[in-house]
């Protein structure tokens, strides 16, 4: 006897995702199982669908009574189609009728269509389904995120560049002040500030013209770059919020003005390449 493992795997994949018999989720089960509210819809949907096979085609009939159930059913059919397409791709890669090491064809065939049709009829007078997923215009979205529509003037990108540099310096100054015996002393703040620099310059090399912004601020860690600098619209960093609280407690303001995300993307209004060299400071203050 030949056990065709690839074919069997595909059969089991399809059998598993097509197993939505409502008898598996009777109402009484909700009284004896702690089914989370967010999962209940995936259990109840089985009571609104039936599966019909017509030759090599699968047809899902549904008669839901509310829009969330219809949405869940549509997600289920999308998942079914994904599995059907995967199984067809496996068959086309190496036909199931061919088995390495055997000199004869096997009877295994994969004839199911790659798409299950969906026929939905909402219960009369219950709801009208509208796909509520946002479908943004990609080109306009990129223009917005890169700053063209958000800022208007491309030179605003230079302001964002300097703002981030000054914020890095302010953060370092704050840590340095907190390490001293009298953090709120204005003279101390002035002395520490005199040690910090932000430089903006143009440089020309074989790669072209570069706008270079250099500061000796706090710098960034890999985590800050991955989780904040490169994530548009991210919330404020916990370490910065903690630093702000410590500064207020000692009687002075941190003074940061920027936020990672949209500002960094604005750099691409004036450039097609951005290089960031950074190293997290150990925050020492040589007075």
N, C-alpha and C positions, 0 to 999 in steps of 0.2 A: 504494500500500500504506500502511495506517495502522499506525504503531507506537504502541501505547498504553503510554506510559511508566509511568503509575501502576499499571496492571494488571501490567505486566512487573516492576515493583519488588516488588509483593506476591508474585508467583510465585517470584521469586528468593529472597525472604526465607524463604518456606516451604520451598523446595527446599533451601536451605542448612541449615536446622535439622533437616530430615528425612533428611539424608545421613549415616546412621550404618551404612553397609555394613561388616561386619567385614573384608571384603577390603581396606579402606583401612588397617587396623591389624593386619597379620599379625604373628605372634610374632617373625619374623626382624627386624622393624623395630627392636625393642628392643635388638638387638645392634649396630645401626649408627647409632642416633640416641640422643643423650644426653637421654632423656626424664626429667624430674625425678620423684622418687618421688611427690610430691603430685599430679602430673598423670596418672600411670599409670592410675589408676582410671577416668578419663574416656575413656581409649583402650580399656581392656579391656571396658568396659560394652557396647560395640558387639557383642561376641561373645555376649551374653546376651539380645539383643532382636531382634524382627522386627516389621515394620510391615505391616499389612493395611488396605486401603481397601475399605470396604463402602458403596457408593453415595457419599453425601456425608460419610460418617463415617470417621474414622481410628481404628484400634485398634492399640495397642502391646501385643504379647505379650512377656513376659519370663520367663526361667527362671534367675535368678541362683543362685550357690552360696554367697553370703555377704551379710551385712547391708550392708556399705559399698557393694557394687555395687547393691543394691536402692535404697539411698538416693540414689545418683547417678542411677539411672534415673528415680526419682521427680522429682528436680530437672530432669532433661531434659524430662520430660513437662510439668512446670509451665512450662518455657520455651517448649515447643511451643504450649501453650494461650495463652500471652501473645501469641505471634506470630499465632495464628489470630484472637484477639480484636481485635488491632490491624488486621489486614487486613479483617475484617468492619466495623470502625468506619470505615475509609477508604471502603469500598463504600457504607455507609449515608450517609456525609457527602455524597458525590456519586457516584451509581451509575456503575459502570464502563461501563454501556451508553450513558451520556451523555458526549459529548465536546464541549467548548465550540468553537463555530465550525462544527459539522457539523449538518446539518438532518435527520440520520437516526440511528437507534439502532445502536449497535455490537453485535456478537454476544458481547461479553465479559460473563461472569457470574461472581459469586463465591458458590458454593453450599456450600462446605465448612462443616461444623459448627464452632462456636467452641470445642469441647472435644474433645480426643482421649481416648478411653477407655483405661484401663490395666488389663491382666489379668496379674497376677504369680502365678506358682506356684514357690515356692522348691524347689530340688532336695531330694529326700527325705533327711531325716536330717541336714541341714546347719546350719540356723539357724532362729530365729523372730524376725521383724522387729518391733522396737518403735521408735516415733518418739521419739528421745531429746531432742527440742527442749523447752526449758523453756517453759511456758505460764503466766506469772504472772497472778495476780488483779490487774488494773490498779488497782482502787480500793484494795486493801490495800497494794499496792506504793507508791502515792502517799502513803498514810498513813504508811508506814514511812519513806520518804524525806523527808517533810515533818516528821518528828520525833514524831508522835503515839505510835507504838508504840515508837520507838527511845529516846525520852527520858522519856515518861510525863508529866511536869509541863511544861505549856506555857511556864512562866516560865524554863525552862532555855534558851529562845531568847535571853533577855536575857543570860544567862551567855555564850552563844556569841558574841553581838554584842560584849560587852566583851572577851572573849578575843581575838577577831580584832583589835580596836583595840590592845590591849596588845602583841600580837605584832608589829603594824606599828611600834609605838614601840620595842620591843626590837630589831627589825631595824635601825632607824635608829640607835639607840644603838650597836649593834655596829659599823656602818660608820663612825660618828663616832670611836669609840675606836680602830679600826684605822688611822685617818688621823693619829693622834697618835704621838709618839715613844715613849711608854710605855703601850701599850694595857691592860696588866694592873693598872695603878695603881688601887686602890679609890677614891681621892679623885677621880680623873679620871672614873670611872664615876658617882660621886655628882653631880659638877658637871654632867655631860651629862644625867643623869636629871632634874635639877631644871628643865631647859629644856623637858621634854616634858610634854604634857597629854593627858588623856582625860576628856571631859565627857559626861555622860548627862543628858538633860532631856526634859520633855514640852512640846510646843508645840501650840497650837490656832490653826487658821486656817480659811478658808472650805471647805477640803477635808476638814476633820475634825481628829482628834487624831493627832499624830505623836510617836513615840518617836525622839529624835534623839541619835545617838552621834557625837561629833566627836573626832578626834585629829590630832596633827601628826606622825604617824609617817611611814614610808617611802613610803606610797602605792602605787598599782598602775599598771602599763602596760596598754595595750590587749591585749597578748599574754597577760599574767597573767590578765586578766579572762576572755578568750575560752577559754584553754586550761587554766585551773585553777579560777578562781572558779566558772565555769558548768559545770564537768565534775565530776559526782559521783564520789567515790572515786578521783580522780586521784592519781598518785604525787607525792612531794615534788618541788618545783621544783629544778632543777639549781643555780640561783644560790643558793638557800637552803642546800643541801647544801655547796656550796663555801664559803659564808660560815661555816657551822658548823665546817668544817675549819680555816679561817683563825683563828677565835676560839680553838679548842682549841690550836692551834700557839702562840698568843700568851698562853695561860694563863688564859683565862676562857671561860665558857659563853655561848652565844647566848641560850638560855632560852625559845625559842619553844615554845608548848604546843599550838597548834591546827593544823588542816589544812583547806584549802579543800574544799568539797564538801557533805557532809551538814550541817555546822554552818550554812552559809549557808541551806540549804533549811529549816532549823528556824525561820528568821525567820517563815515563813508560818504557824507555829502561833499567832502573836499578831497577824498583820497580813495584809491582802490586797493590799498594794502595798509594794514596796521600791524606794527610790531611792538610788543610790550616786553620790556626787560625789567624785572622787579625782584626784590629780595626783602623779606620781612625783617624790619629793624628789631634789635634787642632793646630798644628804647633806653639808651643811656644818655646822661646829660652832663657833659664835662664842663662844669662851671669853675 
